[in-house]
């Protein structure tokens, strides 16, 4: 296929919008493409549960198809699912949303993030995002016409953002703060006091919050603090949640947005003109997940907890210092003492030892010198990956 030059005729406008051209391709993609060409790779790369969606959830969707449920739903999503999402948020976090007007079912958190950004950003508005952060955050802000302002975090403070540093970054154009905790890639989940201090700065400066809480259930030995449940935050927070991680439902593409009515109305406006609704079979599956999926969530989280202990200890033992992640399913060790960049480490580890990890710099400047190791894979695979990494580290530290 012939590819079109960026500027077909000198002096004419590019065919692609500047905000699209300005976003580099995902740093993760290149690694995944490379992995496809290799055998015997242990992947700690993709951030996806290795479990299959529990059978009763799949069966509910199959049954609905057999009953001929193949239509559009209302733009907001099936009323029963919205009611269950609202109950889930009220029961777990004590935060109330009217299922009729304050909950929207989306095509994954990915779509929720996109339409939330488009609903609140005017050209030039700034969104503050802790760095490192999930790869889609900054592009979604840029695609919506906004500007990203990074809020640096570091290993020294467990990759928790600090209120004083948030204050320093606020300008007259700051519209919102995008918080993703538990965090991809660091596994950080700041405690209630830290989040409350951020909330005070946010309220004082009259900012909005987009809270991506897709990993809310994947939290270890502590409570998940739902940002909207903090004092004064419900009315300025757009809460994004999903089914991909907790219920091993990545392929179903199901998520939700919960927000005060005035904001949700704006988000729904974009949703109804661009997506109409989330797929009905996924919505039926999500109803079953919320109704009867709790025991599997608990089992999966226990299994992730076991793997977390093994990988964190293993990485520290082989000389790759690693904080204990508080949530999600990522370990984020430092590789800088080998005198290699995170990209060099990831690329060489893949070609020499066939273990795939993701360079931390793919998630922002503050991720440099680290690699993301996803432990949503079986314990034997993790143990074998650690053996291979140990060989790599021994060879490279003496080189
Ligand atoms: N947010 C974070 C932090 C993620 O890590 C991911 C997927 O890896 C997503 C959102 C996308 O979620 P979904 O599958 O619901 O679109």
Boltz pocket constraint, residues with backbone or C-beta under 6 A from the ligand:
constraints:
  - pocket:
      binder: B
      contacts: [[A, 47], [A, 107], [A, 108], [A, 109], [A, 110], [A, 111], [A, 134], [A, 180], [A, 182], [A, 183], [A, 184], [A, 212], [A, 214], [A, 241], [A, 242], [A, 243], [A, 244], [A, 250], [A, 253], [A, 254], [A, 255]]
      max_distance: 6.0
